[in-house]
């Protein structure tokens, strides 16, 4: 299907094919599992603040609807394209299935630079996108959430637009909303908190003392910043952080509270006093115990995979490591990989809790949310490590095998209609 042609979609397909070979999935099942169920591309004209009109392009890809509604984030970024969103939707499917959530995967996006739009322009764009998507979404059809470049406020506008259309308030249409509008306690922190939990489990598994470990984090958005705090609570020293504008390094450890204040004022970690400047490329090759890519796809490639110097590669981003890099890392048994579909699953797990709470109009305390989150992550982690060791396969192949097999079995059992 050429419409999805994009290096990231190709990469998701390569990963799928490798696992399909491993699982010996018959050829006739493969296309059914691989390609999205449906994809929407919409033109989004909005009034700019200066009185002009600009048209943006929006996407939504729903990968499969076999197990329930589709679930996945909405991304605002200049590089968003149909193929990228399709890859991200596929990964959401395997992530949800690995964690036993009753969802298929989805992802959406608008090709735009949110940093260059005013708040009112952003609101008009979000509302127009939601309006265009109304025929294709719903609490039992497709439920969106934040991703790169979107946040709680964007979810609030989406919920409002959908609710106004329906004539009553529908909190379960999106997750990652503000808590005051039916959001879940602990959702904002969920992805980073999950990364912290899994890194701690990984250090147990390989016999590394977490309280003496160092970490380097690529990306300081919602996921990167909460991951930093969460790792710091386990005693990890955060020695380097980068974002789209630059990076900082301090072998003695960065003061995260001061760094948060700096980022709040400057919108970047770059220029943080008391630390040396560092590029994204340098961060990935820095000697450290825990390397956390928490930004975009395809950061660890054939070029730098041989040069990374960590014990644990914790993939907080979606798709940060290419299949060519995977082949190189497979020859480096000293590196323990926590693959993306497992590592960043905390976000969608608590999104699931938020959806359940909204449907029941019955809300849980934060301790209950965190406890239930860790139980699901623990089960997914244990199953993945066990399978990886039993079959002597990389952690990514193990995690994807568990997810893909569950979707395959669900499709087989439901049968083909008519
Ligand atoms: N965007 C997040 C992800 O990639 C969360 C999706 C969700 O909560 O639905 O997993």
Boltz pocket constraint, residues with backbone or C-beta under 6 A from the ligand:
constraints:
  - pocket:
      binder: B
      contacts: [[A, 71], [A, 72], [A, 73], [A, 74], [A, 143], [A, 144], [A, 145], [A, 146], [A, 147], [A, 148], [A, 175], [A, 318], [A, 344], [A, 345], [A, 347], [A, 348], [A, 349], [A, 351]]
      max_distance: 6.0
